Amino acid sequence: HQTDITTVTAILAQYNHSCSSGHIDSAIYAISYLIDSTGMGIKFSSKADHDLESFVKFPIDPSQLTPLTNANWGPQDQSVLNPNDPPILLDLFKSHSIAGYIIWLGGPLDWCSKRQIYTARSSAEAKIGAVDECTKTLGQIINVLKDLHLSDKFVDGPITIYNDNSACVQWSHNMSTKGLRYIQIRENAVREQVQAGTVEVEHIAGKNNPSDICTKEDKDAPHYIKIRDIL
């Protein structure tokens, strides 16, 4: 599926076997959007993408892997509740964050929107999970490039993974705060890859992070359209 509908696809996929009329309406709305945007597509170019560089505020080499990661912490329901209504008890999975990433190589080479299987206790933990998912995919891509004898062409030193959470960036460099000491051991895989020189994690401003489109329902139409048109 396209990068611009990856989040709605991930959310609706949770209800394949127990969908309500609201889910059906949402799916129809998404299909209508696809029909109206048939002129949109994915483009790859060996030239620098100035629109993307202007958005993220730093240069991007189209010949090198550039991953961008993000996560939307907490419940994804953005509907406004009536204060007079009784409180709603969310299903456990609905409190799980949605993590996403985009791996750029002259165009969107790989992308993902995935609800995490655990409840993150902080936005940093949710975004560490997003970096972990991206790191696993990068490992697979690097292995394919090695098999094709192309790793030297597309990987020049550690691959910089961009994330908009400073605590997540510090964590990847073993500079944990007290609030991050409970992070699952399995996510130490990110640190291991940093120490091995395979990847490095750097900060990017949240409003300039294109992978935002893979993590949440974006009600800011101009912001959504800008990211969609870049990708």
C-alpha positions, -999 to 999 in steps of 0.1 A, spaced: 0 0 0 10 36 -4 29 56 22 1 80 26 -25 54 37 -1 31 57 -15 43 90 -52 39 82 -44 5 67 -26 -6 99 -55 6 121 -83 -9 100 -65 -42 97 -71 -48 134 -108 -52 126 -108 -75 96 -128 -102 114 -149 -79 137 -156 -47 118 -184 -23 126 -203 -1 102 -179 27 112 -150 6 101 -167 -1 68 -174 36 63 -137 44 70 -126 18 45 -149 32 18 -136 67 26 -100 54 22 -109 37 -11 -125 70 -23 -93 88 -15 -73 63 -35 -96 68 -65 -92 106 -63 -54 104 -60 -47 80 -88 -22 105 -102 0 101 -71 28 77 -72 62 67 -59 92 83 -76 129 74 -73 156 97 -85 194 98 -83 192 136 -79 187 154 -45 151 160 -35 150 196 -26 114 195 -14 123 167 11 155 185 21 136 217 27 111 199 49 136 180 71 160 210 72 192 190 63 207 176 30 199 140 21 222 120 -2 199 101 -26 226 74 -30 227 65 7 201 49 30 183 75 52 159 61 77 134 83 96 114 69 125 86 80 148 58 67 171 25 81 184 24 74 221 -8 62 237 -43 57 224 -49 67 188 -85 77 191 -86 115 185 -124 119 187 -137 145 211 -158 130 238 -189 147 254 -179 155 290 -213 143 301 -208 109 287 -196 80 310 -159 71 307 -150 46 280 -129 16 289 -104 11 260 -94 -24 249 -59 -31 260 -44 -31 225 -58 3 218 -34 18 244 -5 4 224 14 30 204 17 30 166 53 31 155 64 38 119 94 45 98 104 54 63 137 43 47 147 67 19 170 58 -10 163 83 -37 127 76 -28 107 57 -2 124 22 -4 106 7 26 81 20 51 60 6 80 31 15 103 28 -10 131 9 -11 164 33 -22 191 26 -53 211 32 -37 245 20 -6 263 48 20 263 52 38 296 66 69 279 69 85 245 107 77 246 99 40 250 75 40 221 100 57 199 128 34 210 105 6 197 102 24 164 140 26 161 142 -10 169 118 -20 142 137 2 117 170 -13 128 158 -49 121 146 -39 86 179 -22 79 197 -54 88 176 -72 62 183 -46 36 220 -46 43 221 -84 40 204 -82 6 229 -55 -6 258 -77 6 244 -107 -14 242 -84 -45 277 -70 -38 262 -35 -36 267 -27 1 297 -5 -6 277 16 -30 247 23 -8 261 21 27 290 44 35 297 39 73 271 39 100 235 45 88 220 75 105 185 68 119 166 101 126 141 103 154 124 133 170 128 122 207 160 134 224 157 108 252 156 81 226 187 94 209 205 96 242 194 61 251 209 47 219 243 61 231 240 45 266 230 78 282 198 67 298 179 88 323 165 72 354 131 71 337 144 48 310 160 21 331 130 -2 327 133 -5 289 131 -41 277 164 -59 272 153 -69 236 156 -33 225 193 -33 235 197 -46 199 197 -10 188 226 -1 211 245 -32 199 241 -20 163 252 15 173 283 1 190 290 -21 161 290 9 138 261 -3 117 237 25 126 237 57 146 206 76 159 203 114 155 176 139 163 152 155 139 125 181 148 90 165 151 74 189 127 100 181 101 98 143 104 82 127 73 77 94 91 50 112 111 26 101 83 31 65 94 21 69 130 -11 88 135 -44 102 122 -32 136 109 -61 161 111 -38 189 99 -46 186 62 -19 210 49 8 191 69 -5 158 57 -6 169 20 29 183 22 44 151 35 23 130 10 35 151 -20 71 148 -9 69 110 -6 
